[in-house]
Amino acid sequence: MTETTNPLKQYFRQPAIYARLPSQGKFWPEGTVAIPPNGELPIYPMTAVDEITTRTPDALFNGTAVIRIFESCVPSVKDAWVMPSIDVDTLLVAVRIATYGHEMDVNTRCPNCDTQNEYQVDLRTILANIKVPDYESSMDIQGLKFFFRPLSYHQMNENNQLQFEDQKAMQTMGDADIDDQEKMKRLGESFLRITALTIKSIAQSISAIRTPDAVVTETAHILEFLKNCDRAAFNAIRDHIVKLKQTSETEPLKITCTECTTQFDQPFTLDMSNFFVTNS
């Protein structure tokens, strides 16, 4: 059977903007992203199916909504699950611009007079100001050299889900119909799980540890080291990773209240649950 070309193909969606990955393709496994020679990835607007995906709570929570949108709107991305976390915000903003335009309304509440303000953000400025942590730098601790990497989207999403579930369990424990001894036991178990998750996340952020005799890249071995190294070494590693993460965080918006003229900072978070919601 001979396949015919759809005469409507010329009317399919076209790239609306082009964007560069902060990672420049580094930290992506081979074959998972195709970067054009000029380094600019074409970004397509969302389809109606993509938009429906952003309104599906389960898909938002387990991360599949983000994956489907990226692989639909950024054809250069072949496997969004392995995308380094430093590229996530750039692609989120780029897809939003490609779909709805560069202006986005943000509602704020003045901390001084409690007035509700509506502020319009130019997402092109947000995109231009996204900073890239220096993952090329290493650090030396106690004769060991540590090398770092960003988490993949899969690792980041999985860790966030586990942390959310434990925090939710801790919040609802106060209303549970159990005695105080059992509550304390469950609370202790939750703290242990959160601590284990923190250590696991740090281990995943270390690409290698060089000793005088070897280079260790196995995450299981790195995790075992973190569980058995001294407190000073652990804290130094943790603080370095926290600083890398903070470097890539979007700066807060500078807001002036329309009622009392108070100036205040408004955090700008790329929350999938409302980032693609519009009034249209």
N, C-alpha and C positions, 0 to 999 in steps of 0.2 A: 504494500500500500504506500503510495507516494504522499509525503507530507507537503502541505501547501503553506506558504508564508502568510501569516495573518496580515491582511491589508490595513489593519488598525495599529500595527506595531509602531508606525511612525508617530502615533499619538500617545504612546506610552510615556510615563513620567521621565523627565530628564534631570540630570544633576542640577541642583539649585545653587550650590556653593562648593568650594573646594577647601579642604583643611589638611594641615600637616599634623602628624602624630608627635606629641612631645617626646616619645621614646625614639622616634626616627626609625622604628622597626626593631630596635634592640629589645631583648628579653622575650620576643615572640619566637616560639618554636618554628623551625624551618617548615615552610609551606602553609603557614596559617594566616599570613597576610601578604598581599601583593602590592608593593609600593611602586607607583609609577616613577619613571625616570626623573620627573621634576619634583618628586616628593609630596605632591598634593593629591589627596584621595578625593574622588568625587563623592559628594553627599547628596542623596536623593530625598525628596520629601516622603513622609510616611503615606502608606496606602490606607484605605478605609479599614482593612483587616488589621494593619499595624495599630491604628488608633483604638480599635476595639480591644486589642491586647493590653493596652495601657490602662484599661478600665477593668481588668480581670484581677481581683485581689490575690488569688492563688499564684498566678503567673508573676505578679509583682513581688510577692514574698519569696518565691523560690528562685527568682532571677531569670526565668525563661522569657519574661516580657522584654527585658533588656537585650538578651541574646537574639531574639527574633527580630527586634527592631534594628539592631546593629547589622545583622546579616542581611536584612532586607534593604536597608537604606545606605549601607556602605558595602557594596559588592566586593571591594578589595579585601574585606575581612572574611576569611574562610572559616575561622573557628573563634568565635567571640569569647568562649569560655576561658581560653588561655590568654586573652588580652591582658597585658600588664595594667595594673590599677592606675598608673599615671596617665593612661590614655582614655580612661572612662569618661571623665568630666568633659574633655575636649569633644569627644564624639556625641555625648548627650547634648551639649550646647549646639553643636553643629547641626544635628538632626532637628532640634527645635527651631533653629533659624531657617533651615531649609523648608520646614513644614509650615510654620506660622509667621515667619518674618523675624526681624532682629529685635523687636520691642516686646517686652514682657512686663505685665503689671504685677507689682508686689504690694501686698497689704501689710502695713506696719501699725503699731500702737505706740504712741509717745509715752515714754516712761515717766515723764514729768506731769503731763495733764491728762493722760489716758485718751487722747484724741486719736481716732482711727485715721490713718493717712494712706493714700494710695500713691505709690511711687512707680514710675516707669523706668525700667532698666534697659539699657542698650546691651544686648547680649554679645555684640561684636567686641565691646570693651572687655566684657568678662572673658571672652575667648582669647583676646590678645594678652590679657594679664595673667593667664594661667602659667604658673611657674613649674619648672622641672627640677626635682631634687637631683643632687649630684651623686648618682649611684656608682660613678667611676672611682670615687674616693674610697680608700680602705682605712682601717684603723688597727693599731698595734696594742695588744694587751697581754702582758705577762709572757712575752716571747712568741705570741701567736699573732698572725695577721688575718683580719676578718674582711671578707668581701660581701657586698650586699646586693639585693635585687628587690624590685617591687613585687608584691603579691600578685598572683593572677586574679582575674575577676572571679573565677570559680572558688579559689581559696578565700578571697575577701567575702564573697557572698555566703559561703558555707560558715565561716567564722561568725559573721554578723547574725545569721539565723540561730546558731547555737547560743550566742550571747543573748539575743533577744528572748529566746525561750527560757533561759535560766533567770534572767532579770524579771520576766513576767511571772515566773513561778515564785520568786522571792517576794514580789509585790502582793500577790494574792494569798500568800501563806498566812498573813495576819487574819484573814477572814475564814480560813479553813477550820473545820470543826475537829481539831485534834488538840491533845494536851501540849503544855509548854515544852515538855521534855522532847516530844516528837518533833515539834517545830524547830527547836534548837538543833536537833540532829539533821533535819532536812536542810536547814539554813547552812550548817557547816558543810554538808555535801555540795550545796550549790556554790559556796565560796571555793571549794576545792576544784569543782569543774571549771569555774571561771578562771582560776589561777592556771589550771592545766591548759586551758584554751589560749591564755595570754602567752605562755611559754611556747606553745605550738606555733602561734603566729610569729613569734620572734625567730624561731628555728626556720620557718618557711621564708623569712626575710633575709636569711644568710645564705649566700650562694656557695661559699667555700670558706674553710678555715685552713690556713697554711701553717704547718708546724715545721720545725727544722728538718724533718725527715719525710713529710708527706703533705699532700693536699687532700683534705677531707671535703667531699661534696654530698655525701649521703645524708639526707635530712634526718633519718633515724639516729645516726651517730651524732649529728649536731644537737639534736634534741636531748640525747643522753648527756652530752657535755653540759648543756644549759641547766640540767637538773642536778648536776654534781659540781659545777664550778662555784667559786666563792662569791659572796654577796657583792663585793666591789666590782668584780669582772662582769657579773650579770647586769648590775645597774648601769654600768658604762655602755654595754651593748644595747640595753633597752633604751637608754636615753638617746643614743645615736639614731636608732630606728625611729623613735618618736619625732626627733628633729627633722629627719628626712620626710616623714609623713606631713608634718606641719608646714614644710616648705611648699607643698603642692596644694594646700588648702586655699579655697577661694577667699579673698579678703572681704571683710564685711562692707556693706553699703553705707555711705555717709548720708544720713537723712537729716533734714531740717523740718521740724514740725510746722505745719501750716497754721496752727493755732497759737502756739506760744513761742515759736522760733527756736525751741531747744534743739541742739544738735546731738545726735546719738548714732551709735553703730547698730546696724541691722544685719545679723548673720544672713548670708546668702547660701542656702543649701540646695544641692541638686537632688531633691527627693523625688523619686520616680512616681510616688503616689499622687503628686500634684504638679510635677514639672511640665507635663504634657496636657494639662487640663486648661482649656480656654473657655471664654464666655460665649464663643460662637457655636 
